[in-house]
Amino acid sequence: MKNAVKFISRYLTGKTIIRTIMFSYLIVNVLLLLLLGVLSIRDSTTSLTREITQYSYKMMEQAARGFSFNLEEATRPLVLLAGHYSVGAMMNPGREMDVEGRIQHERNIADVAFGVSSLQSLVSDILILGDNGYVNNLDGRKTLRWDYPFIEQAWFKQAISGTPNKGFITLGLHKQDYYLENNISKHNRPTLSIALPVKDFNRKPIGAVIANLDLDKINSMFELTSYQNNESIFMIDTQQTIIVHKDAAAIGTKLEFSDIELIYAGDSGSFVTELDGKGTLVIFHPTAVQGWRMISTIPMSVISGQADSLKSNLIGFIYLCLLLNFLISILITIRISRPFGRLLSTLDKIGGDRVYVNSKYKYRELDMIGNKFKELVIRIEALVKQNYQSEIALKEVELKTLQSQINPHFLFNALQLLQTEIVCGSTEDSNQLVLSLSSLLRYSMKQSEEMVELEQEIQNVRDYLYIVNKKYDDRIHIEFHIPNESILKQGSIKLILQPLVENVVLHGFGENPQSAKMTISAVAVKKGIMIAIQDNGRGIEKKRCQQLTGQLNQRDFKPEGIGLYNVNQRIRLKFGPHYGLKIRSKEGAHTTVYIILPKA
């Protein structure tokens, strides 16, 4: 036991792989357990919220059906009264009636009203109001104020001129200030009303039968379906005004909170928002009246409080898992540290030609470490060999460059051309030939410089092309396109353009150039400098062009000539693989060679 404690303390006090593995294991597992706990608690709350929402949906749907049924029952007496002959007769403004006829009509209306009173449960009263000033209700006007101006009220005007919903008009919320003060249950209390217009024979409204709904009965219907005592179920109209609520003080107030527009976004749904500064689950459901919504609000604190027991169990489980993880990490550390100790002991003994581990360990990863040592040595040897071969190739390229600096055949042709010009007495041309040839020889024989300015390289090409073009009686049209002359001060490898231009003359135009044109341009690009040599010569076959491009990218390729490949290798050996030559050609049309160089 003492040895184990000693061994563990030694590996945990210093910065070691074993300590890193152990603490990494512990940290990762602790984070995973904490994440699991947080997600479990969140999911439990979410699941509970979903269950409460589903339960509330069902209860609200039952309440909505009950409200719809009672509302439909409330409309039946309206139809009975609005269609009764005596009601129409009492409201008809152009009809004269004696006292006996009026009394008979009042008796008929009273009989119908008595039957309605004994059947209704949701309707508190029914007002029979004519546009001619006729007023009546279920108790024969006993509880109504005789001096109340019914026909001047906005809700009455709406009742006789509003747009009906299934034949009926919903009047919304208004106060019952037309009852006598001794009618405590109704006087000045708010009510909801539905109305059915009464029309004469010309289908013109002459009054309305209005049913006042008992808000207390509607609210008791909602409370029966509420979730515990913390849920509030109420109803709002299209103006977001509370029309039914268990708190009488809230009736008539406007419901306001963020995201309230979501209530009207669909038929039913739920969302969580801030209500009175507290997180609240809001559930909404449609009613039988278009635009009215049944709303249920449940504080999120109530929902999360029901998950407290689950949270405490999860926290205890997490603590237990943390303790087990700590013990397991210690055991894993001991099992891993022993093979590591043997590996380190073996590495300490490595020396001489023994440059890789050949022992077998308990774990495959440690065996792979030993094999990687051997692979590393092999790679080092390969890199050394590759570097040596690159240096040899560089020397060979430099040697071939020196050999290609001046072509004896070209020199012979130049001297012969000079003789011809002298014999013909062309002093100016012969003088220019001497100057161009001397400049060409001087430039190629100067061995001290590997890098020159691009201006010198361009001038060397001018001298070369002047001599060559004289041979062909100036049948080659030569253009130099350098928009920004500051680019001529950029650095270039010496003698990389002449071999390319020589290829154009020999292979592009041949011995008898006709309508030949060569354009040499230099512009700045993103990588550095791009020099393009374009001709309208024979072009290159597509297969041959692909072959040349492949050869340019080969490291061990041995070319027969020293033109394209030689120039490309010199550039890449000097500046790296991102620079060099690119060839674009179309057989019988044109060929362009691009030289990419870095900026100085």
C-alpha positions in Angstrom: 0.0 0.0 0.0 2.8 2.4 0.9 4.6 1.6 -2.5 1.4 2.4 -4.4 0.9 5.7 -2.6 4.5 6.6 -3.2 4.3 5.7 -6.8 1.1 7.7 -7.3 2.5 10.8 -5.5 5.7 10.7 -7.6 3.7 10.8 -10.9 1.2 13.3 -9.7 3.6 15.9 -8.3 5.4 16.5 -11.6 4.2 17.4 -15.1 3.8 14.0 -16.6 1.7 12.2 -19.2 0.2 10.0 -16.4 -0.9 13.1 -14.5 -2.3 14.6 -17.7 -4.3 11.4 -18.5 -5.6 11.2 -15.0 -6.7 14.8 -14.7 -8.1 14.9 -18.2 -10.1 11.8 -17.5 -11.4 13.3 -14.3 -12.2 16.7 -15.9 -13.9 15.2 -18.9 -16.0 12.9 -16.8 -16.9 15.6 -14.3 -18.0 17.8 -17.2 -20.0 15.0 -18.8 -21.7 14.2 -15.5 -22.5 17.9 -14.8 -23.8 18.2 -18.4 -25.9 15.0 -17.9 -27.3 16.4 -14.7 -28.2 19.8 -16.2 -29.8 18.1 -19.3 -31.7 15.7 -17.1 -33.0 18.5 -14.9 -33.9 20.6 -17.9 -35.5 17.6 -19.7 -37.5 16.8 -16.6 -38.8 20.3 -16.4 -39.5 20.3 -20.1 -41.3 16.9 -19.9 -43.3 18.1 -16.9 -44.2 21.3 -18.8 -45.3 19.3 -21.8 -47.5 17.1 -19.6 -49.1 20.1 -17.9 -49.6 21.7 -21.3 -51.3 18.6 -22.7 -53.4 18.3 -19.6 -54.4 22.0 -19.8 -55.2 21.6 -23.5 -57.6 18.8 -22.7 -59.2 20.6 -19.9 -59.5 23.8 -21.9 -61.0 21.9 -24.8 -63.6 20.5 -22.5 -64.3 24.0 -21.1 -64.5 25.4 -24.6 -67.0 22.7 -25.6 -69.0 23.4 -22.4 -69.0 27.1 -23.1 -69.9 26.5 -26.7 -72.8 24.2 -25.7 -74.1 26.7 -23.1 -73.7 29.5 -25.6 -75.7 27.6 -28.1 -78.4 27.0 -25.5 -78.4 30.7 -24.8 -79.2 31.5 -28.4 -82.3 29.4 -28.5 -84.5 31.7 -26.4 -83.2 34.6 -28.5 -84.6 32.9 -31.6 -87.8 32.2 -29.8 -88.3 35.8 -28.6 -87.0 37.5 -31.8 -89.3 35.5 -33.9 -92.4 36.0 -31.7 -95.2 38.0 -33.2 -95.8 40.0 -30.0 -92.1 41.1 -29.8 -92.2 42.4 -33.4 -95.5 44.1 -32.8 -94.3 46.0 -29.7 -91.1 47.2 -31.6 -92.9 48.2 -34.8 -92.6 52.0 -34.9 -95.3 52.6 -37.5 -98.0 50.4 -35.9 -100.7 52.0 -33.7 -102.0 49.8 -30.9 -104.8 50.2 -28.4 -104.3 49.5 -24.7 -106.0 46.1 -24.8 -103.8 44.9 -27.7 -100.7 46.2 -25.9 -101.7 44.3 -22.7 -102.3 41.1 -24.7 -98.9 41.4 -26.3 -97.2 42.0 -23.0 -98.9 38.9 -21.6 -97.7 36.8 -24.5 -94.1 38.1 -24.0 -94.3 37.4 -20.3 -95.4 33.8 -20.9 -92.5 33.2 -23.3 -90.1 34.9 -20.8 -91.3 32.7 -17.9 -90.5 29.6 -20.0 -87.1 30.9 -20.9 -86.2 31.8 -17.2 -86.9 28.2 -16.0 -84.6 26.7 -18.6 -81.5 28.9 -18.7 -78.4 28.3 -16.6 -75.8 30.5 -18.3 -78.1 33.5 -19.1 -78.6 35.9 -16.3 -81.2 38.1 -18.1 -82.6 38.8 -21.6 -83.2 42.4 -22.6 -85.9 43.0 -25.3 -85.1 46.4 -26.7 -86.8 48.2 -29.6 -85.5 51.1 -31.6 -88.8 52.8 -30.8 -88.0 52.9 -27.1 -89.7 49.6 -26.1 -87.9 48.0 -23.1 -88.6 44.6 -21.4 -86.7 41.8 -19.8 -87.4 38.4 -18.2 -88.9 39.8 -15.0 -91.1 42.3 -16.8 -89.0 45.4 -16.3 -89.2 45.2 -12.5 -85.5 45.5 -12.0 -84.7 47.9 -14.8 -84.4 51.7 -14.6 -87.3 53.3 -16.6 -85.3 56.4 -17.4 -82.2 54.6 -18.8 -81.4 55.6 -22.4 -81.0 52.1 -23.9 -81.1 53.1 -27.6 -78.3 55.6 -27.1 -75.8 52.9 -25.9 -73.1 51.8 -28.2 -73.7 48.1 -27.4 -77.4 48.5 -28.5 -76.4 50.2 -31.7 -74.0 47.4 -32.4 -76.8 44.9 -31.7 -79.0 46.2 -34.4 -76.3 47.1 -37.0 -73.4 44.8 -36.3 -72.1 41.9 -38.5 -73.7 38.7 -37.2 -71.7 35.5 -36.5 -73.9 32.5 -37.4 -76.8 34.9 -37.2 -75.9 36.3 -33.8 -73.9 39.4 -32.7 -71.4 39.3 -29.8 -71.5 42.6 -28.0 -68.5 42.1 -25.8 -68.1 43.4 -22.3 -70.2 46.3 -20.9 -71.5 47.3 -17.4 -75.1 46.6 -16.3 -75.7 50.1 -15.1 -79.4 49.9 -16.2 -80.4 47.8 -13.2 -81.8 49.2 -10.0 -79.4 49.5 -7.1 -81.3 47.0 -5.0 -80.4 44.3 -7.6 -77.0 43.7 -6.0 -76.1 40.7 -8.1 -76.3 42.6 -11.4 -76.2 46.4 -10.7 -73.0 47.9 -12.2 -71.4 44.5 -12.7 -69.8 43.7 -16.1 -71.4 41.2 -18.4 -71.0 39.6 -21.8 -73.9 39.7 -24.2 -75.0 38.1 -27.4 -77.8 39.7 -29.5 -80.2 38.7 -32.2 -81.7 41.6 -34.3 -85.5 41.8 -34.6 -86.5 42.8 -38.1 -89.8 43.9 -39.7 -91.4 42.6 -42.9 -88.9 44.6 -44.9 -85.9 42.9 -43.2 -85.0 46.2 -41.5 -83.8 46.0 -37.9 -86.3 47.5 -35.5 -84.8 46.2 -32.3 -82.8 43.4 -30.7 -83.1 40.6 -28.2 -80.0 40.6 -26.0 -78.9 37.8 -23.7 -76.6 38.8 -20.8 -74.3 36.0 -19.7 -73.5 35.2 -16.1 -69.7 35.7 -15.8 -69.5 34.0 -12.5 -71.0 30.8 -13.9 -68.6 30.9 -16.9 -65.7 31.4 -14.6 -66.7 28.5 -12.3 -66.9 26.4 -15.4 -63.2 27.4 -16.1 -62.1 26.8 -12.6 -63.3 23.2 -12.6 -60.7 22.5 -15.4 -57.8 24.5 -13.9 -54.4 22.7 -13.0 -54.1 23.0 -9.2 -54.7 26.4 -7.5 -51.9 28.2 -9.3 -53.4 28.2 -12.8 -55.5 31.1 -14.0 -58.0 30.5 -16.8 -59.7 33.5 -18.3 -61.0 34.7 -21.6 -60.1 37.7 -23.7 -61.8 39.3 -26.8 -60.3 40.5 -30.0 -59.0 43.7 -28.3 -57.1 41.7 -25.7 -59.5 42.8 -23.0 -60.2 40.4 -20.2 -63.9 39.5 -20.3 -64.0 36.5 -18.0 -61.7 36.1 -14.9 -62.0 34.8 -11.4 -60.7 38.1 -10.1 -63.5 40.6 -10.7 -61.1 43.5 -10.6 -59.2 42.1 -13.7 -62.4 42.0 -15.8 -62.3 44.9 -18.3 -58.5 45.4 -18.1 -56.3 44.9 -21.1 -53.9 41.9 -21.2 -50.4 43.1 -22.1 -47.1 41.2 -22.2 -44.4 40.5 -24.7 -45.2 38.0 -27.5 -48.9 38.4 -27.0 -49.4 38.4 -30.7 -48.6 34.7 -30.6 -52.0 34.1 -29.1 -53.6 35.1 -32.4 -51.0 33.3 -34.6 -52.8 30.0 -34.6 -55.9 28.3 -33.3 -54.2 26.9 -30.2 -50.7 26.6 -28.7 -48.4 27.5 -25.9 -45.3 29.5 -25.1 -43.2 30.8 -22.2 -43.0 34.5 -21.5 -42.5 37.1 -18.8 -45.8 38.0 -17.0 -45.6 40.4 -14.1 -41.9 39.9 -14.0 -42.1 36.1 -13.6 -41.6 33.3 -16.1 -45.0 32.0 -17.1 -46.4 29.2 -19.3 -49.1 30.6 -21.4 -51.6 28.2 -23.1 -54.3 29.5 -25.4 -57.3 27.8 -27.1 -60.1 29.1 -29.4 -63.7 29.5 -28.4 -67.0 29.3 -30.2 -66.9 33.1 -30.6 -64.5 34.1 -33.4 -61.6 36.2 -32.1 -62.2 35.3 -28.4 -59.4 33.2 -26.8 -59.4 31.1 -23.7 -56.1 31.7 -21.9 -54.4 29.7 -19.2 -51.3 31.0 -17.2 -49.2 28.8 -15.0 -46.0 30.2 -13.2 -42.9 28.3 -14.3 -41.8 28.3 -10.6 -44.7 26.0 -9.9 -43.7 23.6 -12.6 -40.0 23.6 -11.6 -41.0 23.2 -8.0 -42.6 19.9 -8.8 -39.3 18.7 -10.2 -37.4 19.5 -7.0 -37.5 15.9 -5.8 -36.1 14.6 -9.0 -33.4 17.3 -8.9 -32.3 16.2 -5.4 -32.1 12.5 -6.6 -30.0 13.5 -9.6 -27.6 15.5 -7.5 -27.0 12.6 -5.2 -26.5 10.3 -8.1 -23.9 12.8 -9.6 -22.0 12.9 -6.3 -21.8 9.1 -6.2 -20.6 9.0 -9.8 -17.9 11.6 -9.1 -16.5 9.5 -6.3 -16.5 6.4 -8.4 -14.8 8.3 -11.2 -12.0 9.4 -8.9 -11.3 5.9 -7.7 -11.4 4.5 -11.3 -9.0 7.3 -12.5 -6.5 6.2 -9.8 -6.7 2.6 -10.9 -6.3 3.5 -14.5 -3.3 5.7 -13.7 -1.6 2.8 -11.9 -2.2 0.4 -14.8 -0.9 2.9 -17.4 2.1 4.2 -15.5 3.8 0.8 -15.2 4.2 0.1 -18.9 5.3 3.8 -19.4 8.0 3.3 -16.8 9.3 0.3 -18.6 9.3 2.2 -21.9 11.2 5.1 -20.5 13.7 2.7 -18.9 14.2 1.1 -22.3 14.7 4.5 -24.1 17.3 5.5 -21.6 19.3 2.4 -22.6 19.1 3.3 -26.3 22.5 4.1 -27.9 24.8 3.4 -30.8 23.0 1.7 -33.7 20.0 0.8 -31.5 17.8 3.7 -32.5 14.3 2.1 -32.1 12.4 0.2 -29.5 11.9 -3.4 -30.2 10.3 -4.5 -26.9 6.7 -5.7 -26.5 4.5 -3.8 -24.0 1.1 -4.3 -22.6 -0.5 -1.7 -24.8 -0.6 -1.5 -28.5 0.0 2.3 -28.4 3.3 1.9 -26.6 4.4 -0.7 -29.2 3.5 1.8 -31.9 5.7 4.4 -30.2 8.6 2.1 -30.5 7.9 1.4 -34.2 7.5 5.1 -34.9 11.1 5.6 -33.7 12.3 3.3 -36.4 10.1 5.0 -39.0 11.5 8.4 -37.9 15.1 7.2 -38.5 14.2 5.9 -41.9 12.5 9.2 -42.8 15.6 11.2 -41.6 17.8 9.0 -43.8 15.5 9.6 -46.8 15.5 13.3 -46.2 19.3 13.4 -46.1 19.5 11.4 -49.3 16.9 13.7 -50.9 18.7 16.8 -49.9 22.0 15.3 -51.3 20.3 14.5 -54.6 18.8 18.0 -54.7 22.2 19.5 -54.4 23.6 17.3 -57.1 20.7 18.1 -59.4 21.3 21.8 -58.7 24.9 21.5 -59.7 24.0 19.6 -62.8 21.5 22.3 -63.7 24.0 25.1 -63.1 26.5 23.2 -65.3 24.0 22.8 -68.1 23.1 26.5 -67.7 26.7 27.4 -68.4 26.8 25.1 -71.3 23.7 26.7 -72.8 24.8 30.3 -72.3 25.9 30.6 -75.9 25.1 28.3 -78.8 27.9 27.9 -81.3 25.5 27.5 -84.2 23.8 30.7 -83.2 27.2 32.5 -83.0 28.1 31.2 -86.5 24.8 32.5 -87.9 25.2 35.9 -86.3 28.8 36.3 -87.7 27.6 35.2 -91.1 24.7 37.7 -91.0 27.1 40.4 -89.9 29.3 39.7 -92.9 26.3 39.9 -95.2 25.3 43.3 -93.9 28.9 44.6 -94.2 29.2 43.3 -97.8 25.9 44.9 -98.7 27.0 48.2 -97.2 24.3 48.4 -94.5 26.4 50.3 -92.0 23.6 51.0 -89.5 22.3 47.4 -89.3 25.8 45.9 -89.1 26.7 48.3 -86.3 23.5 47.3 -84.4 24.3 43.7 -85.0 27.8 44.2 -83.5 26.3 46.0 -80.5 23.6 43.4 -79.9 26.0 40.5 -80.2 28.6 42.0 -77.9 25.9 42.8 -75.3 24.7 39.2 -75.6 28.1 37.7 -75.1 29.0 40.1 -72.3 25.7 39.2 -70.4 26.1 35.4 -70.9 29.8 35.3 -69.9 29.4 37.3 -66.7 29.6 34.5 -64.0 29.5 36.5 -60.8 25.7 37.1 -60.7 23.0 34.5 -60.4 20.2 37.1 -59.8 19.7 40.1 -62.1 17.1 42.8 -62.5 14.3 41.9 -64.8 15.2 44.8 -67.0 18.6 43.2 -67.8 16.9 39.9 -68.7 14.4 41.7 -71.0 17.3 43.6 -72.7 19.2 40.4 -73.3 16.1 39.0 -75.0 15.8 42.1 -77.1 19.4 41.7 -78.3 18.9 38.0 -79.0 15.6 38.6 -80.9 17.2 41.4 -82.9 19.9 39.1 -84.3 17.4 36.2 -84.9 14.9 38.5 -86.6 17.6 39.9 -89.0 18.2 36.3 -90.1 14.5 36.1 -91.1 14.4 39.6 -92.8 12.3 41.0 -89.9 9.4 38.7 -90.7 8.8 38.1 -87.0 6.7 40.9 -85.4 7.9 41.3 -81.8 6.0 43.3 -79.1 7.0 44.0 -75.4 4.0 44.8 -73.1 5.1 46.1 -69.7 2.4 48.4 -68.3 4.2 49.2 -65.1 7.9 49.9 -65.7 8.7 49.7 -62.0 8.3 45.9 -62.3 11.6 45.9 -64.3 13.4 46.6 -61.1 12.3 43.2 -59.7 14.8 40.4 -59.4 15.0 37.5 -61.8 17.2 34.5 -62.3 19.7 35.1 -65.1 19.2 33.5 -68.5 15.7 32.1 -68.0 13.9 34.0 -70.8 16.4 33.4 -73.7 15.9 29.6 -73.8 12.1 30.0 -73.9 12.3 32.6 -76.7 14.7 30.3 -78.6 12.1 27.5 -78.3 9.5 29.8 -79.8 11.6 30.6 -82.8 12.8 27.1 -83.5 9.6 25.1 -82.7 6.9 27.7 -83.0 7.8 29.5 -86.2 10.3 27.1 -87.9 12.8 28.0 -90.6 10.4 30.0 -92.7 8.2 32.2 -90.4 5.2 33.8 -92.1 3.0 36.4 -90.3 4.8 35.4 -87.2 4.1 37.4 -84.0 5.6 37.1 -80.5 4.5 39.1 -77.5 6.4 39.3 -74.2 4.6 40.8 -71.3 5.3 41.3 -67.6 2.7 42.1 -64.9 2.3 42.0 -61.1 0.1 39.2 -59.8 -0.9 37.9 -56.4 2.0 35.5 -56.1 4.5 38.0 -57.4 5.5 38.6 -61.1 4.1 36.8 -64.1 6.0 37.0 -67.4 4.1 35.6 -70.5 5.7 34.7 -73.8 3.0 34.3 -76.4 3.3 33.3 -80.1 0.9 32.6 -83.0 3.0 29.7 -84.2 2.3 26.0 -84.8 1.1 25.3 -81.3 1.4 22.0 -79.4 -0.8 18.9 -79.6 -3.0 18.5 -76.6 -1.4 15.1 -75.7 2.1 16.5 -76.1 1.2 19.6 -74.0 0.0 17.4 -71.2 3.2 15.3 -71.4 5.3 18.5 -71.2 3.4 19.7 -68.1 3.8 16.3 -66.4 7.5 16.4 -67.1 7.9 19.8 -65.6 6.5 18.5 -62.3 8.8 15.4 -62.2 11.8 15.6 -59.9 13.9 12.8 -61.5 13.1 13.5 -65.2 16.1 13.6 -67.5 15.3 15.8 -70.5 17.0 15.6 -73.8 17.3 19.3 -74.2 17.9 22.1 -71.6 15.1 24.5 -72.4 11.8 24.3 -70.5 12.7 21.7 -67.9 16.0 23.4 -67.1 14.4 26.9 -66.6 11.6 25.4 -64.5 14.0 23.5 -62.3 16.2 26.5 -61.7 13.2 28.6 -60.6 11.8 25.9 -58.3 15.2 25.1 -56.7 15.7 28.9 -56.1 12.2 29.9 -55.0 10.2 26.7 -54.2 7.5 24.5 -55.8 4.9 27.4 -56.0 6.9 29.1 -58.7 8.0 28.0 -62.2 6.5 27.5 -65.7 3.0 26.9 -67.0 2.2 26.0 -70.6 -1.1 26.8 -72.5 -1.3 25.9 -76.2 -3.8 25.2 -79.0 -2.5 23.2 -81.9 -2.3 25.4 -85.1 -3.2 28.5 -83.2 -1.0 29.7 -80.4 1.3 28.8 -77.4 1.8 30.8 -74.2 4.5 30.1 -71.6 3.9 31.7 -68.2 6.8 32.3 -65.8 5.8 32.9 -62.2 8.5 34.6 -60.0 8.2 36.0 -56.5 8.5 39.7 -55.8 12.0 40.9 -54.7 
